[in-house]
């Protein structure tokens, strides 16, 4: 019997086509599942990240002092009201001694008049007013300054958050103190370390600075030896971090120090991953974060 060579090849081609079809379908399904997970599950899963910082000469009254740090809210682009409300509930459950919010309360769409950002401000303020801790301070981020710094500062004042813009205040407890400072935004404002850190503090200093890469400038400033802890955000941790590769995209002034802890001699830097997202409403291997800080003596 003679076999047609063309006919003999057809089953193999047919089998290959079916395999390719099902493999392609599996890849598409996996991609769709990953996109759904990143957009709807991880993006809404707020992680409480405990961090203990040891501070030299920390007054006894502040041993075990607890701080909740929230950053990069970005209401309502793409952060929904319910996500911020959930964050406030989690902060209240921690019962911190101090709440710090390190900038970007709203988002700059940068396409025409940013009516959406202005509309988000009263919603943001109303939700933040639900924070039960009486000590609430914040600094500005680049989106805040790009849209309207004065309007954001007014919103913060209305909701009971004291903004520190190139300024500092004493935090007092049982007759002892530490200093809390806040810089103007680095990218869109005019930060001045000399105005945000006391000349002769005589006590530990915590500094809010939205963009973490500004730490390189702080590190060579004459007031740097007085600064014990810098708290930043801005980078969102990259939002999407691949195993063995890290963040796919990072913003200017958030490339070098993108997430977590860094040490600069006596000064410690912590970069919060933020609550919201920008660019795309996705998070993978990088969930939103509330940092739960405990101060202890060095």
Secondary structure, DSSP 8 states (H G I E B T S, - for coil): ----HHHHHHHHHHHHHHHHHHHHHHHHHHHHHHHHIIIIIGGG--EEEEEEEEETT--GGGTT-EEEEE----BTTTB-HHHHHHHHHHHHHHT-SEEEEES-SB----SSS-HHHHHHHHHHHHHHTT---S-EEEE--HHHHHHHHHHHHHHHHHTT-EE-SSEEEEEEETTEEEEEEE---TTTS---HHHHS-TT--S-EEEEEEEGGGHHHHTTSTTGGG--EEEEESSGGGSBEETTTEES---TT-SSS-SEEEEETTEEEEE---SS-SSSS--BS---EEEEEEEEE-
